[in-house]
Amino acid sequence: MKISLIAAMAKNRVIGRQGDIPWKIPGEQKLFKKITLGHAVIMGRKTFESLKRSLPDRTNIIVTRQKDYVADGCIVVHDLLQALKSCPQNEDEAFICGGGQLYQAAFAMADRIYLTVIPRDIAGDTYFPEIPATEFRVIKSETIAVAGIEPYDFYIYKRIK
Ligand SMILES: NC(=O)c1ccc[n+]([C@@H]2O[C@H](COP(=O)([O-])OP(=O)(O)OC[C@H]3O[C@@H](n4cnc5c(N)ncnc54)[C@H](OP(=O)(O)O)[C@@H]3O)[C@@H](O)[C@H]2O)c1
């Protein structure tokens, strides 16, 4: 099973502010849905609480250290290895969907990174990790043009070692 991170970040690597995502970009949610639909999505407890409900048509796995945590429609686990073991047996690609703590914890295991980049700095308090050029190469790069806002970029990185 491939392990992939999927995130959207600003130019200054910000992914969140005060428990939420500090932007709304048309098409970004659609892209996230298209890529993750039918797969296992693994997220930290804070990201789950920011979504307020499980993501439909995906196996939702929530990581928390709280032993008695309950999340409606989700599998609750207490570390990343347990999260990976909880993916359906036939899963070919599991997605780590954030937030900052989960990306950091899973970075060393990631085979791929799906990354949307908004080409301006945005104030925030949660960041996506640096991607070392010695560890990953870009296998897809696309600029997405949307009416009324500046175009944004979408990359797929593949681990080279
Ligand atoms: N732009 C994007 O693509 C994107 C995507 C997702 C989220 N976000 C944003 O990111 C922010 C949230 O990120 P965050 O870093 O604050 O929180 P987070 O990673 O979503 O969740 C952190 C929580 O997950 C649990 N956890 C983390 N690592 C763990 C581990 N190794 N083992 C067991 N449990 C672990 C802990 O839960 P307990 O405290 O319950 O033990 C921890 O408090 C929000 O602003 C959100 O909107 C942005």
The ligand as an SDF file (V2000), in Angstrom:
LIG
                    3D

 48 52  0  0  0  0  0  0  0  0999 V2000
   -4.4300   23.0910    4.2480 N   0  0  0  0  0  0  0  0  0  0  0  0
   -4.5470   21.7760    4.4090 C   0  0  0  0  0  0  0  0  0  0  0  0
   -4.3470   20.9720    3.4870 O   0  0  0  0  0  0  0  0  0  0  0  0
   -4.9450   21.2470    5.7550 C   0  0  0  0  0  0  0  0  0  0  0  0
   -5.3050   19.9010    5.9050 C   0  0  0  0  0  0  0  0  0  0  0  0
   -5.6580   19.4410    7.1690 C   0  0  0  0  0  0  0  0  0  0  0  0
   -5.6760   20.2990    8.2360 C   0  0  0  0  0  0  0  0  0  0  0  0
   -5.3330   21.6010    8.0660 N   0  0  0  0  0  0  0  0  0  0  0  0
   -5.2890   22.5310    9.2040 C   0  0  0  0  0  0  0  0  0  0  0  0
   -4.2830   22.0790   10.1120 O   0  0  0  0  0  0  0  0  0  0  0  0
   -4.6450   22.5070   11.4300 C   0  0  0  0  0  0  0  0  0  0  0  0
   -4.6590   21.3020   12.3590 C   0  0  0  0  0  0  0  0  0  0  0  0
   -3.3610   20.7390   12.4200 O   0  0  0  0  0  0  0  0  0  0  0  0
   -2.6670   20.4240   13.8280 P   0  0  0  0  0  0  0  0  0  0  0  0
   -1.2430   20.1220   13.5650 O   0  0  0  0  0  0  0  0  0  0  0  0
   -2.9930   21.5070   14.8030 O   0  0  0  0  0  0  0  0  0  0  0  0
   -3.4620   19.1480   14.3360 O   0  0  0  0  0  0  0  0  0  0  0  0
   -3.7290   17.6830   13.6940 P   0  0  0  0  0  0  0  0  0  0  0  0
   -2.4520   17.1190   13.1380 O   0  0  0  0  0  0  0  0  0  0  0  0
   -4.9150   17.7290   12.8230 O   0  0  0  0  0  0  0  0  0  0  0  0
   -4.1830   16.8940   15.0020 O   0  0  0  0  0  0  0  0  0  0  0  0
   -3.3420   16.8610   16.1160 C   0  0  0  0  0  0  0  0  0  0  0  0
   -3.8620   15.8410   17.0900 C   0  0  0  0  0  0  0  0  0  0  0  0
   -3.7600   14.5320   16.5160 O   0  0  0  0  0  0  0  0  0  0  0  0
   -3.3370   13.6120   17.5010 C   0  0  0  0  0  0  0  0  0  0  0  0
   -2.0010   13.1360   17.1620 N   0  0  0  0  0  0  0  0  0  0  0  0
   -1.0610   13.7900   16.4320 C   0  0  0  0  0  0  0  0  0  0  0  0
    0.0330   13.0180   16.2820 N   0  0  0  0  0  0  0  0  0  0  0  0
   -0.2420   11.8570   16.9060 C   0  0  0  0  0  0  0  0  0  0  0  0
    0.4900   10.6660   17.0880 C   0  0  0  0  0  0  0  0  0  0  0  0
    1.7290   10.5120   16.5770 N   0  0  0  0  0  0  0  0  0  0  0  0
   -0.0710    9.6680   17.7940 N   0  0  0  0  0  0  0  0  0  0  0  0
   -1.3200    9.8070   18.3170 C   0  0  0  0  0  0  0  0  0  0  0  0
   -2.0600   10.9260   18.1530 N   0  0  0  0  0  0  0  0  0  0  0  0
   -1.5290   11.9250   17.4730 C   0  0  0  0  0  0  0  0  0  0  0  0
   -3.3850   14.3530   18.8240 C   0  0  0  0  0  0  0  0  0  0  0  0
   -4.7320   14.2640   19.2490 O   0  0  0  0  0  0  0  0  0  0  0  0
   -5.1660   14.3210   20.7990 P   0  0  0  0  0  0  0  0  0  0  0  0
   -4.8230   15.7140   21.2490 O   0  0  0  0  0  0  0  0  0  0  0  0
   -6.6260   14.0550   20.7610 O   0  0  0  0  0  0  0  0  0  0  0  0
   -4.3760   13.2670   21.4920 O   0  0  0  0  0  0  0  0  0  0  0  0
   -3.0690   15.7750   18.3710 C   0  0  0  0  0  0  0  0  0  0  0  0
   -3.4850   16.7730   19.2980 O   0  0  0  0  0  0  0  0  0  0  0  0
   -6.0000   23.1720   11.3140 C   0  0  0  0  0  0  0  0  0  0  0  0
   -5.8230   24.5740   11.1810 O   0  0  0  0  0  0  0  0  0  0  0  0
   -6.5500   22.5830   10.0210 C   0  0  0  0  0  0  0  0  0  0  0  0
   -7.5420   23.4090    9.4320 O   0  0  0  0  0  0  0  0  0  0  0  0
   -4.9750   22.0890    6.8350 C   0  0  0  0  0  0  0  0  0  0  0  0
  1  2  1  0
  2  3  2  0
  2  4  1  0
  4  5  1  0
  4 48  2  0
  5  6  2  0
  6  7  1  0
  7  8  2  0
  8  9  1  0
  8 48  1  0
  9 10  1  0
  9 46  1  0
 10 11  1  0
 11 12  1  0
 11 44  1  0
 12 13  1  0
 13 14  1  0
 14 15  2  0
 14 16  1  0
 14 17  1  0
 17 18  1  0
 18 19  2  0
 18 20  1  0
 18 21  1  0
 21 22  1  0
 22 23  1  0
 23 24  1  0
 23 42  1  0
 24 25  1  0
 25 26  1  0
 25 36  1  0
 26 27  1  0
 26 35  1  0
 27 28  2  0
 28 29  1  0
 29 30  1  0
 29 35  2  0
 30 31  1  0
 30 32  2  0
 32 33  1  0
 33 34  2  0
 34 35  1  0
 36 37  1  0
 36 42  1  0
 37 38  1  0
 38 39  2  0
 38 40  1  0
 38 41  1  0
 42 43  1  0
 44 45  1  0
 44 46  1  0
 46 47  1  0
M  CHG  2   8   1  16  -1
M  END
$$$$
